[in-house]
């Protein structure tokens, strides 16, 4: 069992989310809801890993989790 972080980026124009997996380059999917995004990400990750194994390639392991931090831009420190 492998664990991977997925990033859900809201799509302001189309609605829903674009989903990426930082530890697995090239994986991009989308969904209208968070639940749909999770389901699609699981499917794409499974297929990606299956392809790597079939080609004899190593399967990446996520060693460090990405962090999301919100900052206020445009203000100067006092």
mmCIF file as gemmi writes it, N, C-alpha and C atoms, coordinates in Angstrom:
data_model
loop_
_atom_site.group_PDB
_atom_site.id
_atom_site.type_symbol
_atom_site.label_atom_id
_atom_site.label_alt_id
_atom_site.label_comp_id
_atom_site.label_asym_id
_atom_site.label_entity_id
_atom_site.label_seq_id
_atom_site.pdbx_PDB_ins_code
_atom_site.Cartn_x
_atom_site.Cartn_y
_atom_site.Cartn_z
_atom_site.occupancy
_atom_site.B_iso_or_equiv
_atom_site.pdbx_formal_charge
_atom_site.auth_seq_id
_atom_site.auth_asym_id
_atom_site.pdbx_PDB_model_num
ATOM 1 N N . UNK Axp A 1 ? 0.851 -1.175 0 1 0 ? 1 A 1
ATOM 2 C CA . UNK Axp A 1 ? 0 0 0 1 0 ? 1 A 1
ATOM 3 C C . UNK Axp A 1 ? 0.896 1.237 0 1 0 ? 1 A 1
ATOM 4 N N . UNK Axp A 2 ? 0.679 2.099 -0.949 1 0 ? 2 A 1
ATOM 5 C CA . UNK Axp A 2 ? 1.462 3.328 -1.057 1 0 ? 2 A 1
ATOM 6 C C . UNK Axp A 2 ? 0.567 4.526 -0.775 1 0 ? 2 A 1
ATOM 7 N N . UNK Axp A 3 ? 1.148 5.58 -0.235 1 0 ? 3 A 1
ATOM 8 C CA . UNK Axp A 3 ? 0.411 6.812 0.031 1 0 ? 3 A 1
ATOM 9 C C . UNK Axp A 3 ? 1.026 7.948 -0.77 1 0 ? 3 A 1
ATOM 10 N N . UNK Axp A 4 ? 0.156 8.747 -1.382 1 0 ? 4 A 1
ATOM 11 C CA . UNK Axp A 4 ? 0.598 9.902 -2.153 1 0 ? 4 A 1
ATOM 12 C C . UNK Axp A 4 ? -0.302 11.091 -1.837 1 0 ? 4 A 1
ATOM 13 N N . UNK Axp A 5 ? 0.304 12.254 -1.795 1 0 ? 5 A 1
ATOM 14 C CA . UNK Axp A 5 ? -0.443 13.493 -1.628 1 0 ? 5 A 1
ATOM 15 C C . UNK Axp A 5 ? -0.995 13.915 -2.984 1 0 ? 5 A 1
ATOM 16 N N . UNK Axp A 6 ? -2.268 14.32 -3.007 1 0 ? 6 A 1
ATOM 17 C CA . UNK Axp A 6 ? -2.834 14.888 -4.227 1 0 ? 6 A 1
ATOM 18 C C . UNK Axp A 6 ? -3.127 16.361 -3.958 1 0 ? 6 A 1
ATOM 19 N N . UNK Axp A 7 ? -2.99 17.172 -4.983 1 0 ? 7 A 1
ATOM 20 C CA . UNK Axp A 7 ? -3.252 18.6 -4.895 1 0 ? 7 A 1
ATOM 21 C C . UNK Axp A 7 ? -4.491 18.902 -5.734 1 0 ? 7 A 1
ATOM 22 N N . UNK Axp A 8 ? -5.496 19.504 -5.104 1 0 ? 8 A 1
ATOM 23 C CA . UNK Axp A 8 ? -6.723 19.905 -5.793 1 0 ? 8 A 1
ATOM 24 C C . UNK Axp A 8 ? -6.678 21.412 -5.975 1 0 ? 8 A 1
ATOM 25 N N . UNK Axp A 9 ? -6.575 21.837 -7.213 1 0 ? 9 A 1
ATOM 26 C CA . UNK Axp A 9 ? -6.501 23.262 -7.54 1 0 ? 9 A 1
ATOM 27 C C . UNK Axp A 9 ? -7.843 23.689 -8.117 1 0 ? 9 A 1
ATOM 28 N N . UNK Axp A 10 ? -8.571 24.585 -7.441 1 0 ? 10 A 1
ATOM 29 C CA . UNK Axp A 10 ? -9.883 24.999 -7.947 1 0 ? 10 A 1
ATOM 30 C C . UNK Axp A 10 ? -9.771 25.625 -9.341 1 0 ? 10 A 1
ATOM 31 N N . UNK Axp A 11 ? -10.671 25.254 -10.228 1 0 ? 11 A 1
ATOM 32 C CA . UNK Axp A 11 ? -10.722 25.815 -11.58 1 0 ? 11 A 1
ATOM 33 C C . UNK Axp A 11 ? -11.786 26.899 -11.582 1 0 ? 11 A 1
ATOM 34 N N . UNK Axp A 12 ? -11.345 28.14 -11.505 1 0 ? 12 A 1
ATOM 35 C CA . UNK Axp A 12 ? -12.265 29.281 -11.404 1 0 ? 12 A 1
ATOM 36 C C . UNK Axp A 12 ? -13.156 29.437 -12.639 1 0 ? 12 A 1
ATOM 37 N N . UNK Axp A 13 ? -12.654 29.096 -13.805 1 0 ? 13 A 1
ATOM 38 C CA . UNK Axp A 13 ? -13.406 29.286 -15.044 1 0 ? 13 A 1
ATOM 39 C C . UNK Axp A 13 ? -14.389 28.153 -15.317 1 0 ? 13 A 1
ATOM 40 N N . UNK Axp A 14 ? -13.939 26.911 -15.17 1 0 ? 14 A 1
ATOM 41 C CA . UNK Axp A 14 ? -14.75 25.754 -15.528 1 0 ? 14 A 1
ATOM 42 C C . UNK Axp A 14 ? -15.495 25.15 -14.339 1 0 ? 14 A 1
ATOM 43 N N . UNK Axp A 15 ? -15.05 25.475 -13.125 1 0 ? 15 A 1
ATOM 44 C CA . UNK Axp A 15 ? -15.602 24.839 -11.943 1 0 ? 15 A 1
ATOM 45 C C . UNK Axp A 15 ? -14.872 23.545 -11.666 1 0 ? 15 A 1
ATOM 46 N N . UNK Axp A 16 ? -15.084 22.963 -10.513 1 0 ? 16 A 1
ATOM 47 C CA . UNK Axp A 16 ? -14.403 21.732 -10.153 1 0 ? 16 A 1
ATOM 48 C C . UNK Axp A 16 ? -12.953 21.99 -9.821 1 0 ? 16 A 1
ATOM 49 N N . UNK Axp A 17 ? -12.146 20.944 -9.982 1 0 ? 17 A 1
ATOM 50 C CA . UNK Axp A 17 ? -10.742 20.997 -9.592 1 0 ? 17 A 1
ATOM 51 C C . UNK Axp A 17 ? -9.86 20.302 -10.621 1 0 ? 17 A 1
ATOM 52 N N . UNK Axp A 18 ? -8.629 20.774 -10.716 1 0 ? 18 A 1
ATOM 53 C CA . UNK Axp A 18 ? -7.578 20.063 -11.423 1 0 ? 18 A 1
ATOM 54 C C . UNK Axp A 18 ? -6.746 19.372 -10.346 1 0 ? 18 A 1
ATOM 55 N N . UNK Axp A 19 ? -6.421 18.106 -10.575 1 0 ? 19 A 1
ATOM 56 C CA . UNK Axp A 19 ? -5.724 17.304 -9.573 1 0 ? 19 A 1
ATOM 57 C C . UNK Axp A 19 ? -4.352 16.891 -10.095 1 0 ? 19 A 1
ATOM 58 N N . UNK Axp A 20 ? -3.327 17.098 -9.271 1 0 ? 20 A 1
ATOM 59 C CA . UNK Axp A 20 ? -1.983 16.639 -9.589 1 0 ? 20 A 1
ATOM 60 C C . UNK Axp A 20 ? -1.438 15.826 -8.417 1 0 ? 20 A 1
ATOM 61 N N . UNK Axp A 21 ? -0.395 15.056 -8.704 1 0 ? 21 A 1
ATOM 62 C CA . UNK Axp A 21 ? 0.255 14.229 -7.689 1 0 ? 21 A 1
ATOM 63 C C . UNK Axp A 21 ? 1.741 14.584 -7.74 1 0 ? 21 A 1
ATOM 64 N N . UNK Axp A 22 ? 2.213 15.436 -6.834 1 0 ? 22 A 1
ATOM 65 C CA . UNK Axp A 22 ? 3.595 15.914 -6.923 1 0 ? 22 A 1
ATOM 66 C C . UNK Axp A 22 ? 4.655 14.81 -6.989 1 0 ? 22 A 1
ATOM 67 N N . UNK Axp A 23 ? 4.456 13.707 -6.316 1 0 ? 23 A 1
ATOM 68 C CA . UNK Axp A 23 ? 5.456 12.63 -6.315 1 0 ? 23 A 1
ATOM 69 C C . UNK Axp A 23 ? 5.452 11.809 -7.593 1 0 ? 23 A 1
ATOM 70 N N . UNK Axp A 24 ? 4.404 11.955 -8.411 1 0 ? 24 A 1
ATOM 71 C CA . UNK Axp A 24 ? 4.285 11.191 -9.649 1 0 ? 24 A 1
ATOM 72 C C . UNK Axp A 24 ? 4.144 12.16 -10.822 1 0 ? 24 A 1
ATOM 73 N N . UNK Axp A 25 ? 5.257 12.602 -11.367 1 0 ? 25 A 1
ATOM 74 C CA . UNK Axp A 25 ? 5.232 13.606 -12.432 1 0 ? 25 A 1
ATOM 75 C C . UNK Axp A 25 ? 4.375 13.185 -13.627 1 0 ? 25 A 1
ATOM 76 N N . UNK Axp A 26 ? 3.622 14.127 -14.128 1 0 ? 26 A 1
ATOM 77 C CA . UNK Axp A 26 ? 2.814 13.877 -15.32 1 0 ? 26 A 1
ATOM 78 C C . UNK Axp A 26 ? 1.38 13.484 -15.033 1 0 ? 26 A 1
ATOM 79 N N . UNK Axp A 27 ? 1.069 13.14 -13.805 1 0 ? 27 A 1
ATOM 80 C CA . UNK Axp A 27 ? -0.319 12.779 -13.491 1 0 ? 27 A 1
ATOM 81 C C . UNK Axp A 27 ? -1.141 14.047 -13.329 1 0 ? 27 A 1
ATOM 82 N N . UNK Axp A 28 ? -2.183 14.143 -14.129 1 0 ? 28 A 1
ATOM 83 C CA . UNK Axp A 28 ? -3.136 15.246 -14.039 1 0 ? 28 A 1
ATOM 84 C C . UNK Axp A 28 ? -4.51 14.662 -14.326 1 0 ? 28 A 1
ATOM 85 N N . UNK Axp A 29 ? -5.466 14.969 -13.469 1 0 ? 29 A 1
ATOM 86 C CA . UNK Axp A 29 ? -6.845 14.579 -13.704 1 0 ? 29 A 1
ATOM 87 C C . UNK Axp A 29 ? -7.732 15.716 -13.215 1 0 ? 29 A 1
ATOM 88 N N . UNK Axp A 30 ? -9.013 15.501 -13.226 1 0 ? 30 A 1
ATOM 89 C CA . UNK Axp A 30 ? -9.919 16.56 -12.767 1 0 ? 30 A 1
ATOM 90 C C . UNK Axp A 30 ? -11.189 15.941 -12.228 1 0 ? 30 A 1
ATOM 91 N N . UNK Axp A 31 ? -11.966 16.759 -11.527 1 0 ? 31 A 1
ATOM 92 C CA . UNK Axp A 31 ? -13.248 16.319 -11.001 1 0 ? 31 A 1
ATOM 93 C C . UNK Axp A 31 ? -14.077 17.506 -10.582 1 0 ? 31 A 1
ATOM 94 N N . UNK Axp A 32 ? -15.373 17.282 -10.484 1 0 ? 32 A 1
ATOM 95 C CA . UNK Axp A 32 ? -16.287 18.358 -10.086 1 0 ? 32 A 1
ATOM 96 C C . UNK Axp A 32 ? -16.359 18.512 -8.572 1 0 ? 32 A 1
ATOM 97 N N . UNK Axp A 33 ? -16.195 17.403 -7.84 1 0 ? 33 A 1
ATOM 98 C CA . UNK Axp A 33 ? -16.269 17.433 -6.385 1 0 ? 33 A 1
ATOM 99 C C . UNK Axp A 33 ? -14.984 16.852 -5.803 1 0 ? 33 A 1
ATOM 100 N N . UNK Axp A 34 ? -14.759 17.093 -4.523 1 0 ? 34 A 1
ATOM 101 C CA . UNK Axp A 34 ? -13.589 16.535 -3.862 1 0 ? 34 A 1
ATOM 102 C C . UNK Axp A 34 ? -13.636 15.004 -3.933 1 0 ? 34 A 1
ATOM 103 N N . UNK Axp A 35 ? -14.798 14.441 -3.695 1 0 ? 35 A 1
ATOM 104 C CA . UNK Axp A 35 ? -14.943 12.985 -3.735 1 0 ? 35 A 1
ATOM 105 C C . UNK Axp A 35 ? -14.611 12.425 -5.111 1 0 ? 35 A 1
ATOM 106 N N . UNK Axp A 36 ? -15.092 13.09 -6.153 1 0 ? 36 A 1
ATOM 107 C CA . UNK Axp A 36 ? -14.798 12.654 -7.522 1 0 ? 36 A 1
ATOM 108 C C . UNK Axp A 36 ? -13.299 12.774 -7.809 1 0 ? 36 A 1
ATOM 109 N N . UNK Axp A 37 ? -12.68 13.83 -7.322 1 0 ? 37 A 1
ATOM 110 C CA . UNK Axp A 37 ? -11.239 14.013 -7.519 1 0 ? 37 A 1
ATOM 111 C C . UNK Axp A 37 ? -10.449 12.89 -6.86 1 0 ? 37 A 1
ATOM 112 N N . UNK Axp A 38 ? -10.832 12.528 -5.649 1 0 ? 38 A 1
ATOM 113 C CA . UNK Axp A 38 ? -10.14 11.45 -4.936 1 0 ? 38 A 1
ATOM 114 C C . UNK Axp A 38 ? -10.284 10.138 -5.691 1 0 ? 38 A 1
ATOM 115 N N . UNK Axp A 39 ? -11.491 9.833 -6.145 1 0 ? 39 A 1
ATOM 116 C CA . UNK Axp A 39 ? -11.724 8.584 -6.88 1 0 ? 39 A 1
ATOM 117 C C . UNK Axp A 39 ? -10.906 8.545 -8.171 1 0 ? 39 A 1
ATOM 118 N N . UNK Axp A 40 ? -10.909 9.644 -8.905 1 0 ? 40 A 1
ATOM 119 C CA . UNK Axp A 40 ? -10.151 9.68 -10.162 1 0 ? 40 A 1
ATOM 120 C C . UNK Axp A 40 ? -8.652 9.608 -9.91 1 0 ? 40 A 1
ATOM 121 N N . UNK Axp A 41 ? -8.194 10.281 -8.862 1 0 ? 41 A 1
ATOM 122 C CA . UNK Axp A 41 ? -6.767 10.238 -8.541 1 0 ? 41 A 1
ATOM 123 C C . UNK Axp A 41 ? -6.343 8.814 -8.212 1 0 ? 41 A 1
ATOM 124 N N . UNK Axp A 42 ? -7.151 8.099 -7.448 1 0 ? 42 A 1
ATOM 125 C CA . UNK Axp A 42 ? -6.83 6.703 -7.109 1 0 ? 42 A 1
ATOM 126 C C . UNK Axp A 42 ? -6.724 5.852 -8.366 1 0 ? 42 A 1
ATOM 127 N N . UNK Axp A 43 ? -7.641 6.048 -9.312 1 0 ? 43 A 1
ATOM 128 C CA . UNK Axp A 43 ? -7.62 5.284 -10.564 1 0 ? 43 A 1
ATOM 129 C C . UNK Axp A 43 ? -6.363 5.581 -11.37 1 0 ? 43 A 1
ATOM 130 N N . UNK Axp A 44 ? -6.04 6.864 -11.503 1 0 ? 44 A 1
ATOM 131 C CA . UNK Axp A 44 ? -4.89 7.274 -12.312 1 0 ? 44 A 1
ATOM 132 C C . UNK Axp A 44 ? -3.584 6.819 -11.66 1 0 ? 44 A 1
ATOM 133 N N . UNK Axp A 45 ? -3.495 6.941 -10.344 1 0 ? 45 A 1
ATOM 134 C CA . UNK Axp A 45 ? -2.292 6.5 -9.64 1 0 ? 45 A 1
ATOM 135 C C . UNK Axp A 45 ? -2.094 4.999 -9.819 1 0 ? 45 A 1
ATOM 136 N N . UNK Axp A 46 ? -3.161 4.223 -9.673 1 0 ? 46 A 1
ATOM 137 C CA . UNK Axp A 46 ? -3.064 2.77 -9.839 1 0 ? 46 A 1
ATOM 138 C C . UNK Axp A 46 ? -2.583 2.412 -11.242 1 0 ? 46 A 1
ATOM 139 N N . UNK Axp A 47 ? -3.135 3.058 -12.264 1 0 ? 47 A 1
ATOM 140 C CA . UNK Axp A 47 ? -2.726 2.789 -13.641 1 0 ? 47 A 1
ATOM 141 C C . UNK Axp A 47 ? -1.278 3.195 -13.879 1 0 ? 47 A 1
ATOM 142 N N . UNK Axp A 48 ? -0.875 4.312 -13.332 1 0 ? 48 A 1
ATOM 143 C CA . UNK Axp A 48 ? 0.496 4.817 -13.474 1 0 ? 48 A 1
ATOM 144 C C . UNK Axp A 48 ? 1.489 3.823 -12.875 1 0 ? 48 A 1
ATOM 145 N N . UNK Axp A 49 ? 1.196 3.376 -11.655 1 0 ? 49 A 1
ATOM 146 C CA . UNK Axp A 49 ? 2.069 2.42 -10.974 1 0 ? 49 A 1
ATOM 147 C C . UNK Axp A 49 ? 2.116 1.096 -11.738 1 0 ? 49 A 1
ATOM 148 N N . UNK Axp A 50 ? 0.978 0.65 -12.222 1 0 ? 50 A 1
ATOM 149 C CA . UNK Axp A 50 ? 0.911 -0.586 -13.01 1 0 ? 50 A 1
ATOM 150 C C . UNK Axp A 50 ? 1.798 -0.487 -14.245 1 0 ? 50 A 1
ATOM 151 N N . UNK Axp A 51 ? 1.751 0.655 -14.922 1 0 ? 51 A 1
ATOM 152 C CA . UNK Axp A 51 ? 2.585 0.861 -16.111 1 0 ? 51 A 1
ATOM 153 C C . UNK Axp A 51 ? 4.067 0.866 -15.758 1 0 ? 51 A 1
ATOM 154 N N . UNK Axp A 52 ? 4.426 1.523 -14.653 1 0 ? 52 A 1
ATOM 155 C CA . UNK Axp A 52 ? 5.827 1.537 -14.237 1 0 ? 52 A 1
ATOM 156 C C . UNK Axp A 52 ? 6.33 0.123 -13.979 1 0 ? 52 A 1
ATOM 157 N N . UNK Axp A 53 ? 5.547 -0.648 -13.256 1 0 ? 53 A 1
ATOM 158 C CA . UNK Axp A 53 ? 5.932 -2.029 -12.929 1 0 ? 53 A 1
ATOM 159 C C . UNK Axp A 53 ? 6.06 -2.864 -14.204 1 0 ? 53 A 1
ATOM 160 N N . UNK Axp A 54 ? 5.109 -2.703 -15.124 1 0 ? 54 A 1
ATOM 161 C CA . UNK Axp A 54 ? 5.144 -3.463 -16.381 1 0 ? 54 A 1
ATOM 162 C C . UNK Axp A 54 ? 6.381 -3.128 -17.208 1 0 ? 54 A 1
ATOM 163 N N . UNK Axp A 55 ? 6.867 -1.898 -17.093 1 0 ? 55 A 1
ATOM 164 C CA . UNK Axp A 55 ? 8.047 -1.475 -17.848 1 0 ? 55 A 1
ATOM 165 C C . UNK Axp A 55 ? 9.344 -1.703 -17.079 1 0 ? 55 A 1
ATOM 166 N N . UNK Axp A 56 ? 9.231 -2.26 -15.872 1 0 ? 56 A 1
ATOM 167 C CA . UNK Axp A 56 ? 10.422 -2.509 -15.071 1 0 ? 56 A 1
ATOM 168 C C . UNK Axp A 56 ? 11.012 -1.259 -14.45 1 0 ? 56 A 1
ATOM 169 N N . UNK Axp A 57 ? 10.235 -0.215 -14.364 1 0 ? 57 A 1
ATOM 170 C CA . UNK Axp A 57 ? 10.696 1.048 -13.794 1 0 ? 57 A 1
ATOM 171 C C . UNK Axp A 57 ? 10.42 1.084 -12.289 1 0 ? 57 A 1
ATOM 172 N N . UNK Axp A 58 ? 11.229 1.823 -11.536 1 0 ? 58 A 1
ATOM 173 C CA . UNK Axp A 58 ? 10.97 1.927 -10.094 1 0 ? 58 A 1
ATOM 174 C C . UNK Axp A 58 ? 9.728 2.788 -9.827 1 0 ? 58 A 1
ATOM 175 N N . UNK Axp A 59 ? 9.026 2.452 -8.766 1 0 ? 59 A 1
ATOM 176 C CA . UNK Axp A 59 ? 7.835 3.209 -8.365 1 0 ? 59 A 1
ATOM 177 C C . UNK Axp A 59 ? 8.27 4.264 -7.349 1 0 ? 59 A 1
ATOM 178 N N . UNK Axp A 60 ? 8.035 5.543 -7.655 1 0 ? 60 A 1
ATOM 179 C CA . UNK Axp A 60 ? 8.426 6.602 -6.719 1 0 ? 60 A 1
ATOM 180 C C . UNK Axp A 60 ? 7.724 6.468 -5.367 1 0 ? 60 A 1
ATOM 181 N N . UNK Axp A 61 ? 8.465 6.814 -4.328 1 0 ? 61 A 1
ATOM 182 C CA . UNK Axp A 61 ? 7.934 6.823 -2.977 1 0 ? 61 A 1
ATOM 183 C C . UNK Axp A 61 ? 7.909 8.267 -2.514 1 0 ? 61 A 1
ATOM 184 N N . UNK Axp A 62 ? 6.791 8.687 -1.971 1 0 ? 62 A 1
ATOM 185 C CA . UNK Axp A 62 ? 6.706 10.05 -1.451 1 0 ? 62 A 1
ATOM 186 C C . UNK Axp A 62 ? 7.387 10.08 -0.089 1 0 ? 62 A 1
ATOM 187 N N . UNK Axp A 63 ? 8.537 10.75 -0.027 1 0 ? 63 A 1
ATOM 188 C CA . UNK Axp A 63 ? 9.317 10.789 1.207 1 0 ? 63 A 1
ATOM 189 C C . UNK Axp A 63 ? 8.954 11.995 2.065 1 0 ? 63 A 1
ATOM 190 N N . UNK Axp A 64 ? 8.594 13.071 1.419 1 0 ? 64 A 1
ATOM 191 C CA . UNK Axp A 64 ? 8.217 14.292 2.132 1 0 ? 64 A 1
ATOM 192 C C . UNK Axp A 64 ? 6.915 14.797 1.551 1 0 ? 64 A 1
ATOM 193 N N . UNK Axp A 65 ? 6.006 15.188 2.396 1 0 ? 65 A 1
ATOM 194 C CA . UNK Axp A 65 ? 4.704 15.679 1.948 1 0 ? 65 A 1
ATOM 195 C C . UNK Axp A 65 ? 4.782 17.169 1.596 1 0 ? 65 A 1
ATOM 196 N N . UNK Axp A 66 ? 4.149 17.55 0.484 1 0 ? 66 A 1
ATOM 197 C CA . UNK Axp A 66 ? 4.094 18.973 0.151 1 0 ? 66 A 1
ATOM 198 C C . UNK Axp A 66 ? 3.326 19.738 1.234 1 0 ? 66 A 1
ATOM 199 N N . UNK Axp A 67 ? 3.627 21.007 1.361 1 0 ? 67 A 1
ATOM 200 C CA . UNK Axp A 67 ? 2.929 21.862 2.316 1 0 ? 67 A 1
ATOM 201 C C . UNK Axp A 67 ? 2.245 22.984 1.562 1 0 ? 67 A 1
ATOM 202 N N . UNK Axp A 68 ? 1.054 23.332 2.01 1 0 ? 68 A 1
ATOM 203 C CA . UNK Axp A 68 ? 0.344 24.486 1.453 1 0 ? 68 A 1
ATOM 204 C C . UNK Axp A 68 ? 0.27 25.529 2.57 1 0 ? 68 A 1
ATOM 205 N N . UNK Axp A 69 ? 0.741 26.717 2.266 1 0 ? 69 A 1
ATOM 206 C CA . UNK Axp A 69 ? 0.756 27.798 3.244 1 0 ? 69 A 1
ATOM 207 C C . UNK Axp A 69 ? 0.135 29.022 2.59 1 0 ? 69 A 1
ATOM 208 N N . UNK Axp A 70 ? -0.797 29.659 3.277 1 0 ? 70 A 1
ATOM 209 C CA . UNK Axp A 70 ? -1.42 30.882 2.782 1 0 ? 70 A 1
ATOM 210 C C . UNK Axp A 70 ? -0.713 32.071 3.415 1 0 ? 70 A 1
ATOM 211 N N . UNK Axp A 71 ? -0.285 33.017 2.577 1 0 ? 71 A 1
ATOM 212 C CA . UNK Axp A 71 ? 0.355 34.219 3.083 1 0 ? 71 A 1
ATOM 213 C C . UNK Axp A 71 ? -0.39 35.437 2.567 1 0 ? 71 A 1
ATOM 214 N N . UNK Axp A 72 ? -0.209 36.552 3.222 1 0 ? 72 A 1
ATOM 215 C CA . UNK Axp A 72 ? -0.764 37.819 2.767 1 0 ? 72 A 1
ATOM 216 C C . UNK Axp A 72 ? 0.346 38.527 2.021 1 0 ? 72 A 1
ATOM 217 N N . UNK Axp A 73 ? 0.132 38.792 0.743 1 0 ? 73 A 1
ATOM 218 C CA . UNK Axp A 73 ? 1.15 39.445 -0.083 1 0 ? 73 A 1
ATOM 219 C C . UNK Axp A 73 ? 0.884 40.947 -0.149 1 0 ? 73 A 1
ATOM 220 N N . UNK Axp A 74 ? 1.932 41.677 -0.335 1 0 ? 74 A 1
ATOM 221 C CA . UNK Axp A 74 ? 1.807 43.114 -0.523 1 0 ? 74 A 1
ATOM 222 C C . UNK Axp A 74 ? 1.949 43.924 0.753 1 0 ? 74 A 1
ATOM 223 N N . UNK Axp A 75 ? 2.063 43.27 1.884 1 0 ? 75 A 1
ATOM 224 C CA . UNK Axp A 75 ? 2.283 43.99 3.122 1 0 ? 75 A 1
ATOM 225 C C . UNK Axp A 75 ? 3.754 43.912 3.483 1 0 ? 75 A 1
ATOM 226 N N . UNK Axp A 76 ? 4.273 44.967 4.043 1 0 ? 76 A 1
ATOM 227 C CA . UNK Axp A 76 ? 5.673 44.943 4.459 1 0 ? 76 A 1
ATOM 228 C C . UNK Axp A 76 ? 5.747 44.68 5.952 1 0 ? 76 A 1
ATOM 229 N N . UNK Axp A 77 ? 6.81 44.04 6.334 1 0 ? 77 A 1
ATOM 230 C CA . UNK Axp A 77 ? 6.996 43.725 7.761 1 0 ? 77 A 1
ATOM 231 C C . UNK Axp A 77 ? 7.359 45.009 8.507 1 0 ? 77 A 1
ATOM 232 N N . UNK Axp A 78 ? 6.869 45.117 9.711 1 0 ? 78 A 1
ATOM 233 C CA . UNK Axp A 78 ? 7.151 46.314 10.522 1 0 ? 78 A 1
ATOM 234 C C . UNK Axp A 78 ? 8.428 46.142 11.292 1 0 ? 78 A 1
